[in-house]
Amino acid sequence: MVTLRPWHDDDRPLLDRFNSPEMTAHLVGPETEEELEKRHRRYLRTDLPGRMLVICADGVAVGSIGYWENDEDADAVVWETGWSVLPEFQGRGYAGSALEALIEIVRADGRHAEIHAYPAVDNAPSNALCRRAGFSLRRTRPFAFRGTEILSNDWALAL
Ligand SMILES: CC(C)(COP(=O)(O)OP(=O)(O)OC[C@H]1O[C@@H](n2cnc3c(N)ncnc32)[C@H](O)[C@@H]1OP(=O)(O)O)[C@@H](O)C(=O)NCCC(=O)NCCS
């Protein structure tokens, strides 16, 4: 059974596991220790719109999924989402179940009309996830990410 819970202070080692060349192949590559620490501190904040959540399968932390506001790319502010599942837990449908649960959370939140995801065009599992969750492919265009540009799909779901 897949559940989502808020990011905790002792979840910091998950970021190290997500930071391998394999896990960041579609995300510009690994971050520095300083960037990871900053990311961890941001994930712990409760005063920002949106949250980073830990994906648990039968109580074990297997990955993360989050939502945050994006006002750069649409007419109105939308939710943006992103996800990671540890290599040994991939291919078991955990990200798909987590995305379904996340959609319910943002729907209940009610603040924004759409949720978007911007996977790189060659990130096959992430594009499959969006399609399976009912997102529509709006367009493909270079997406500014960590100081560079990635050719990405813009998937959107009306809430
Ligand atoms: C993307 C990611 C979270 C998927 O996690 P997962 O738990 O393995 O995903 P699921 O098992 O729920 O599978 C999702 C879909 O991807 C498909 N898929 C999985 N691996 C695939 C592959 N190598 N090629 C093509 N499709 C693949 C699955 O078949 C499934 O599609 P379906 O429901 O239509 O059958 C995981 O691969 C990951 O952490 N990647 C590295 C981080 C990353 O790139 N994050 C995304 C940033 S946008």
Ligand as a Chemical Component Dictionary entry (heavy atoms), coordinates in Angstrom:
data_LIG
# 
_chem_comp.id                   LIG 
_chem_comp.type                 NON-POLYMER 
_chem_comp.pdbx_formal_charge   0 
_chem_comp.three_letter_code    LIG 
# 
loop_
_chem_comp_atom.comp_id 
_chem_comp_atom.atom_id 
_chem_comp_atom.alt_atom_id 
_chem_comp_atom.type_symbol 
_chem_comp_atom.charge 
_chem_comp_atom.model_Cartn_x 
_chem_comp_atom.model_Cartn_y 
_chem_comp_atom.model_Cartn_z 
_chem_comp_atom.pdbx_ordinal 
LIG C1  C1  C 0 10.253 8.424  -12.927 1  
LIG C2  C2  C 0 10.261 7.460  -11.753 2  
LIG C3  C3  C 0 9.852  8.207  -10.489 3  
LIG C4  C4  C 0 9.241  6.335  -12.022 4  
LIG O1  O1  O 0 9.094  5.566  -10.824 5  
LIG P1  P1  P 0 8.456  4.074  -10.814 6  
LIG O2  O2  O 0 7.910  3.845  -9.443  7  
LIG O3  O3  O 0 9.434  3.131  -11.368 8  
LIG O4  O4  O 0 7.233  4.274  -11.832 9  
LIG P2  P2  P 0 6.028  3.259  -12.050 10 
LIG O5  O5  O 0 6.442  1.865  -11.684 11 
LIG O6  O6  O 0 4.816  3.854  -11.381 12 
LIG O7  O7  O 0 5.880  3.301  -13.619 13 
LIG C5  C5  C 0 5.498  4.492  -14.274 14 
LIG C6  C6  C 0 5.319  4.228  -15.741 15 
LIG O8  O8  O 0 6.616  4.223  -16.350 16 
LIG C7  C7  C 0 6.742  3.068  -17.167 17 
LIG N1  N1  N 0 8.161  2.741  -17.186 18 
LIG C8  C8  C 0 8.924  2.358  -16.146 19 
LIG N2  N2  N 0 10.204 2.214  -16.546 20 
LIG C9  C9  C 0 10.216 2.507  -17.888 21 
LIG C10 C10 C 0 11.234 2.547  -18.878 22 
LIG N3  N3  N 0 12.516 2.298  -18.580 23 
LIG N4  N4  N 0 10.884 2.889  -20.139 24 
LIG C11 C11 C 0 9.591  3.182  -20.433 25 
LIG N5  N5  N 0 8.596  3.185  -19.541 26 
LIG C12 C12 C 0 8.907  2.841  -18.282 27 
LIG C13 C13 C 0 5.877  2.040  -16.480 28 
LIG O9  O9  O 0 5.513  0.997  -17.361 29 
LIG C14 C14 C 0 4.681  2.892  -16.092 30 
LIG O10 O10 O 0 3.846  3.145  -17.197 31 
LIG P3  P3  P 0 2.442  2.418  -17.340 32 
LIG O11 O11 O 0 1.690  2.715  -16.071 33 
LIG O12 O12 O 0 1.844  3.048  -18.547 34 
LIG O13 O13 O 0 2.784  0.957  -17.471 35 
LIG C15 C15 C 0 11.669 6.827  -11.566 36 
LIG O14 O14 O 0 12.051 6.230  -12.780 37 
LIG C16 C16 C 0 12.730 7.817  -11.124 38 
LIG O15 O15 O 0 12.865 8.109  -9.939  39 
LIG N6  N6  N 0 13.547 8.328  -12.069 40 
LIG C17 C17 C 0 14.652 9.226  -11.702 41 
LIG C18 C18 C 0 14.184 10.595 -11.242 42 
LIG C19 C19 C 0 13.427 11.344 -12.321 43 
LIG O16 O16 O 0 13.774 11.308 -13.490 44 
LIG N7  N7  N 0 12.351 12.051 -11.882 45 
LIG C20 C20 C 0 11.477 12.746 -12.784 46 
LIG C21 C21 C 0 11.755 14.171 -12.947 47 
LIG S1  S1  S 0 10.480 14.898 -13.996 48 
# 
loop_
_chem_comp_bond.comp_id 
_chem_comp_bond.atom_id_1 
_chem_comp_bond.atom_id_2 
_chem_comp_bond.value_order 
_chem_comp_bond.pdbx_ordinal 
LIG C1  C2  SING 1  
LIG C2  C3  SING 2  
LIG C2  C4  SING 3  
LIG C2  C15 SING 4  
LIG C4  O1  SING 5  
LIG O1  P1  SING 6  
LIG P1  O2  DOUB 7  
LIG P1  O3  SING 8  
LIG P1  O4  SING 9  
LIG O4  P2  SING 10 
LIG P2  O5  DOUB 11 
LIG P2  O6  SING 12 
LIG P2  O7  SING 13 
LIG O7  C5  SING 14 
LIG C5  C6  SING 15 
LIG C6  O8  SING 16 
LIG C6  C14 SING 17 
LIG O8  C7  SING 18 
LIG C7  N1  SING 19 
LIG C7  C13 SING 20 
LIG N1  C8  SING 21 
LIG N1  C12 SING 22 
LIG C8  N2  DOUB 23 
LIG N2  C9  SING 24 
LIG C9  C10 SING 25 
LIG C9  C12 DOUB 26 
LIG C10 N3  SING 27 
LIG C10 N4  DOUB 28 
LIG N4  C11 SING 29 
LIG C11 N5  DOUB 30 
LIG N5  C12 SING 31 
LIG C13 O9  SING 32 
LIG C13 C14 SING 33 
LIG C14 O10 SING 34 
LIG O10 P3  SING 35 
LIG P3  O11 DOUB 36 
LIG P3  O12 SING 37 
LIG P3  O13 SING 38 
LIG C15 O14 SING 39 
LIG C15 C16 SING 40 
LIG C16 O15 DOUB 41 
LIG C16 N6  SING 42 
LIG N6  C17 SING 43 
LIG C17 C18 SING 44 
LIG C18 C19 SING 45 
LIG C19 O16 DOUB 46 
LIG C19 N7  SING 47 
LIG N7  C20 SING 48 
LIG C20 C21 SING 49 
LIG C21 S1  SING 50 
# 
